[in-house]
Each structure stands twice: as C-alpha cells, then as structure tokens.
C-alpha cells in the first residue's frame, strides 16, 4: 500500500496549514532536482511531494481526500515514467460524476421541426390579419405625423389621408434650424418646431 499525502510530507493528518507549508518548503529545498543532480534519492521525489502539497494545501481538496481516507487507505497515487501521477485529478481527489441513465440528451431534431412549424404558422396567419387602423391624432407632434398649417402659422396634427398630406420630417427645438427644403412651423402645443415638407399635391394651385 502506498504512502498517504501526509506520509509524503511527513506531517500528521491534523496538521495545520502552516505546518504543511513549512514541511513542503523544507522537502522542496532538500529534494529539488537542482540540488540533487546525480543522486538516486534526488528529484524523482519532487513529483510525489508536489502532488501531496497540491491536495493538502487546498482546504476543499484536503476535505475530499480526508473523506476518502476514512473509507479506506488511500495511497499518494502511482506515478508514471515521467514522475507525474497516472491518476486524473478527479480520481485522485475523490470526485465522482455519474449519470444513472447517461448524460441528458437534447431533442434537437424535434426542436427544429417545432420551430419550422411555428414559423410557417406565423407566416400563414399574417396573410389573413387585416392591418390595424392608424392611430388617431393625439395632439403631440412626432416625425412622420401629418399636419395642417393654421392661419397663425402653427402646425396642428391631423389624420393622414393621402398623397396631399403635409408631413413632419423633423421635429426640433426652438433654437435649432430645419434642414434645407423643409419649412419650419411652430407646434400648436408649443413643444417645438415642426419641419414640414409640402408635396406638389399639398400645395394649392395659384388662382
């Protein structure tokens, strides 16, 4: 039976973190490959020391390792030719992930078919839905609204009816200037300036 991580570091199972750290530093200085070149008891011990410190220096890993030790003797872990542990981190630290019926599977094909049916249904329904009536004037001018120009020069919102409509192309503050080609008119509500565009159909013929 191999040695435990505590045996490798030469500390007791209830050793404090500071004791574990000091023992690791001492062993690292003693068995570091740079200090033990040509020695049979040299750097080949460092992988085992590092593996033990890797587990015991982390509270979570140490807790899992201790729980596994209580279930039975746990060796520090076999090492391969390179000196690295041949066990995975999950195996060495006692993690187990198991799915009773295998990993959950997502029914991609069914989802794609359902999505295609939903899209087709939306397109078909759109053919039978009558377009909604335009919203009635609410007195608040916005870009795209239709207006009539009152006798005092103010712009008042009206319902759009056809090609002859006078349309608000910009709605700006009083200190700004309308773009070229647009005619400024004060909003009837006094909220700003409506920059309107007159079409040929909206300009009355001269007498």
C-alpha positions as CSV (number, residue, x, y, z in Angstrom):
1,X,0.0,0.0,0.0
2,X,1.5,3.4,-1.0
3,X,2.1,6.2,1.4
4,X,-0.6,8.9,2.0
5,X,0.0,12.5,1.2
6,X,0.5,13.1,4.9
7,X,3.2,10.5,4.9
8,X,4.9,12.1,1.9
9,X,5.1,15.5,3.6
10,X,5.9,14.0,7.0
11,X,3.0,15.6,8.8
12,X,0.1,14.4,11.0
13,X,-3.4,14.1,9.5
14,X,-4.5,17.0,11.7
15,X,-1.5,19.2,10.9
16,X,-2.2,22.9,10.4
17,X,-1.9,24.6,7.1
18,X,1.2,26.4,8.3
19,X,2.8,23.1,9.3
20,X,2.1,21.6,5.9
21,X,3.5,24.6,4.1
22,X,6.7,24.6,6.2
23,X,7.2,20.9,5.6
24,X,6.7,21.3,1.9
25,X,9.2,24.1,1.7
26,X,11.8,22.0,3.7
27,X,11.3,19.0,1.4
28,X,11.4,21.1,-1.7
29,X,14.7,22.5,-0.7
30,X,16.1,19.1,0.1
31,X,14.9,17.2,-2.9
32,X,14.7,19.9,-5.6
33,X,16.3,18.5,-8.8
34,X,18.8,21.3,-9.0
35,X,20.2,20.3,-5.6
36,X,20.1,16.5,-6.1
37,X,21.6,16.1,-9.6
38,X,23.1,12.6,-9.8
39,X,21.6,11.4,-6.6
40,X,19.5,8.3,-6.5
41,X,17.2,9.9,-3.9
42,X,17.1,13.1,-5.8
43,X,14.5,14.9,-8.0
44,X,12.4,11.8,-8.6
45,X,10.7,12.5,-5.2
46,X,9.6,16.0,-6.1
47,X,6.5,14.9,-8.2
48,X,5.2,13.0,-5.3
49,X,5.9,15.9,-2.9
50,X,4.2,18.4,-5.3
51,X,1.2,16.1,-5.7
52,X,0.8,15.8,-1.9
53,X,1.1,19.5,-1.4
54,X,-1.3,20.2,-4.3
55,X,-4.1,18.3,-2.4
56,X,-3.3,19.2,1.3
57,X,-2.7,23.0,0.6
58,X,-6.3,23.4,-0.7
59,X,-9.0,23.1,2.0
60,X,-11.6,21.7,-0.4
61,X,-9.2,19.1,-1.9
62,X,-8.0,18.2,1.5
63,X,-11.5,17.7,2.8
64,X,-12.4,15.3,-0.1
65,X,-9.1,13.5,0.4
66,X,-9.7,13.0,4.1
67,X,-13.2,11.7,3.5
68,X,-11.8,9.2,1.0
69,X,-9.2,8.1,3.5
70,X,-11.8,7.5,6.1
71,X,-13.5,5.0,3.7
72,X,-10.2,3.1,3.3
73,X,-6.4,3.6,3.0
74,X,-5.5,6.0,0.2
75,X,-2.1,6.0,-1.4
76,X,-0.4,9.2,-2.6
77,X,-1.1,7.9,-6.1
78,X,1.0,5.8,-8.5
79,X,3.4,7.7,-10.8
80,X,4.3,7.0,-14.3
81,X,7.8,7.1,-16.0
82,X,7.7,10.9,-16.1
83,X,7.1,11.1,-12.4
84,X,3.6,12.6,-12.8
85,X,0.6,10.9,-11.3
86,X,-1.1,8.5,-13.7
87,X,-4.4,9.2,-12.0
88,X,-6.5,12.1,-13.1
89,X,-7.2,15.0,-10.6
90,X,-10.8,13.9,-10.3
91,X,-9.8,10.3,-9.4
92,X,-7.0,11.4,-7.0
93,X,-9.3,13.8,-5.2
94,X,-12.2,11.5,-5.0
95,X,-14.6,13.3,-7.3
96,X,-17.2,11.1,-8.9
97,X,-19.7,12.2,-11.6
98,X,-22.2,9.6,-12.6
99,X,-25.4,9.8,-14.7
100,X,-27.8,6.9,-14.0
101,X,-29.2,6.9,-17.5
102,X,-26.3,8.6,-19.2
103,X,-25.9,12.4,-19.9
104,X,-29.1,14.2,-20.7
105,X,-29.9,14.4,-24.4
106,X,-31.5,17.4,-26.1
107,X,-34.0,16.5,-28.8
108,X,-32.5,18.8,-31.4
109,X,-34.5,17.3,-34.3
110,X,-37.8,17.8,-32.5
111,X,-36.9,21.4,-31.6
112,X,-36.0,22.2,-35.2
113,X,-39.3,20.7,-36.5
114,X,-41.3,22.6,-33.9
115,X,-39.5,25.9,-34.8
116,X,-40.2,25.4,-38.5
117,X,-43.9,24.7,-37.9
118,X,-44.2,27.8,-35.7
119,X,-42.6,30.0,-38.4
120,X,-44.8,28.7,-41.1
121,X,-47.9,29.2,-38.9
122,X,-46.9,32.8,-38.2
123,X,-46.5,33.5,-42.0
124,X,-49.8,31.9,-42.8
125,X,-51.7,33.8,-40.1
126,X,-50.1,37.1,-41.3
127,X,-51.9,36.6,-44.6
128,X,-55.3,36.7,-43.0
129,X,-54.8,39.5,-40.5
130,X,-56.1,42.9,-41.6
131,X,-53.7,45.7,-41.0
132,X,-54.7,47.8,-38.0
133,X,-56.2,51.2,-38.3
134,X,-53.6,54.1,-37.9
135,X,-53.7,55.6,-34.5
136,X,-55.8,58.7,-34.3
137,X,-54.1,62.1,-33.8
138,X,-53.2,62.7,-30.1
139,X,-52.0,66.3,-30.5
140,X,-48.4,65.5,-29.9
141,X,-46.3,66.1,-33.0
142,X,-43.7,63.5,-34.0
143,X,-41.6,62.8,-37.1
144,X,-43.9,61.3,-39.7
145,X,-47.2,62.9,-38.5
146,X,-49.4,64.7,-40.9
147,X,-50.3,68.3,-40.1
148,X,-52.4,71.3,-41.3
149,X,-51.0,74.8,-41.1
150,X,-53.3,77.1,-39.2
151,X,-53.9,80.7,-40.1
152,X,-51.4,81.8,-37.4
153,X,-48.7,79.6,-39.0
154,X,-48.8,76.9,-36.3
155,X,-48.8,73.2,-37.2
156,X,-51.6,71.1,-35.9
157,X,-51.7,67.3,-36.2
158,X,-54.4,65.7,-38.4
159,X,-55.0,62.2,-39.6
160,X,-53.1,61.2,-42.7
161,X,-55.3,60.7,-45.7
162,X,-53.3,60.6,-48.9
163,X,-50.6,61.9,-51.2
164,X,-51.5,65.6,-50.5
165,X,-50.7,65.4,-46.8
166,X,-48.2,67.8,-45.3
167,X,-45.8,65.6,-43.4
168,X,-43.5,66.4,-40.5
169,X,-40.0,65.4,-41.5
170,X,-38.2,66.7,-38.4
171,X,-39.3,67.9,-35.0
172,X,-36.7,70.1,-33.4
173,X,-36.2,72.5,-30.5
174,X,-36.9,76.2,-31.0
175,X,-33.1,77.1,-31.1
176,X,-32.4,74.7,-34.0
177,X,-32.8,75.1,-37.8
178,X,-34.7,72.9,-40.2
179,X,-32.8,71.0,-42.9
180,X,-32.7,72.5,-46.3
181,X,-36.0,72.2,-48.2
182,X,-38.1,71.9,-45.1
183,X,-40.4,74.7,-43.9
184,X,-40.5,75.5,-40.1
185,X,-43.8,75.9,-38.3
186,X,-44.4,76.2,-34.6
187,X,-46.1,73.3,-32.9
188,X,-49.6,74.3,-31.9
189,X,-48.9,72.9,-28.4
190,X,-45.7,75.0,-28.2
191,X,-43.5,71.9,-27.8
192,X,-41.1,72.8,-30.6
193,X,-40.8,73.4,-34.3
194,X,-42.2,71.1,-37.0
195,X,-40.1,71.0,-40.1
196,X,-42.7,70.1,-42.8
197,X,-42.4,69.0,-46.4
198,X,-45.0,70.2,-48.9
199,X,-45.6,67.9,-51.9
200,X,-46.9,69.0,-55.2
201,X,-50.3,67.7,-54.3
202,X,-50.4,69.6,-51.0
203,X,-49.6,73.0,-52.5
204,X,-52.9,74.7,-53.6
205,X,-52.9,75.8,-57.2
206,X,-52.5,79.5,-57.6
207,X,-55.5,81.4,-58.8
